[in-house]
């Protein structure tokens, strides 16, 4: 009895110190964020949506079980058959513009979509601004793009389980003509100064507890990240990001751990038609778990696209290519 009373007295006496030092009586809760790669909703996926099909259906439970879900919207959104829109189309081998009917599905499945890629500006800055209006009207949260330079570089911000999460997106693949300027709508270009300032502002201005960078980069069809990607990823983490989750190469790439922080160089395609190899028709759905008291954890689900460019759930991935930073 005396020992029990003594323990209680010691605990009560220690309470002011524990509170002052930030000791939490409750266990720190983890935040789970699901990321997918490139989502292109023009062409065959768009045709399927027009017929009432949901291309995200097989992964709906994965998205629903997460605290946040994030996708890269690899197309413009608008009415591409209108003469004024057709006239704005960029001179490129491939241009994509999805019909606004796809937006309710994006709203249903994703917390936010990135516009920082090499196809969101396929129809020029005026159509890009029109896309932003469509997204706003549909209530689809977006980041990595905006009506001007400042808006384009704003992070997607969320409060989850009492923690502030910031996700920043940058395009690092040409054409740079899609870049937002002070007086022009467009995407966020990944200059080192912009990246460093974005991470700093996420921490200092937006008071983010967790910062994830979501870059669009690398060479198409390359299974290993380039030296440039590696240097940039390490730079992002050195500036204060907690993780880097990339895309663009149309294939999945290697994973690295740098100073205890994960780098997923490419998640590959998620919804995208027009590819004819196993690698280009295979994507990853990343579930990233962040916790201030623990190292980041993750698991990866495999997605295999069918002839329509629609992903099929192939289960949990047991083997990944984990390489050493250079």
Secondary structure, DSSP 4 states (H G I P E B T S, - for coil): -HHHHHHHHHHHHHHHHHHHTT--SSPPPPEEEEEEEEE--SHHHHHHHHTT--TTGGGHHHHHHSSEEEEEE-SEES-TTSHHHHTT--SSS---EE-GGGHHHHHHH-SEEE--SSSTTTTHHHHHHHHHHHHHHHT--EESEESSHHHHTPPEEEEETTEEEEEEEEE-SS-GGGB-BTTB-EEPB--HHHHHHHHHHHHHTS--SEEEEEEE-S-TT-SS--HHHHHHHHHHHHTT-SEEE-B-SSSB--EEEETTEEEE--B-EEE--S--STTTTEEEEEEEEE-TTS--EEEEEEEEE-TTS-EEEEEE-----EE---
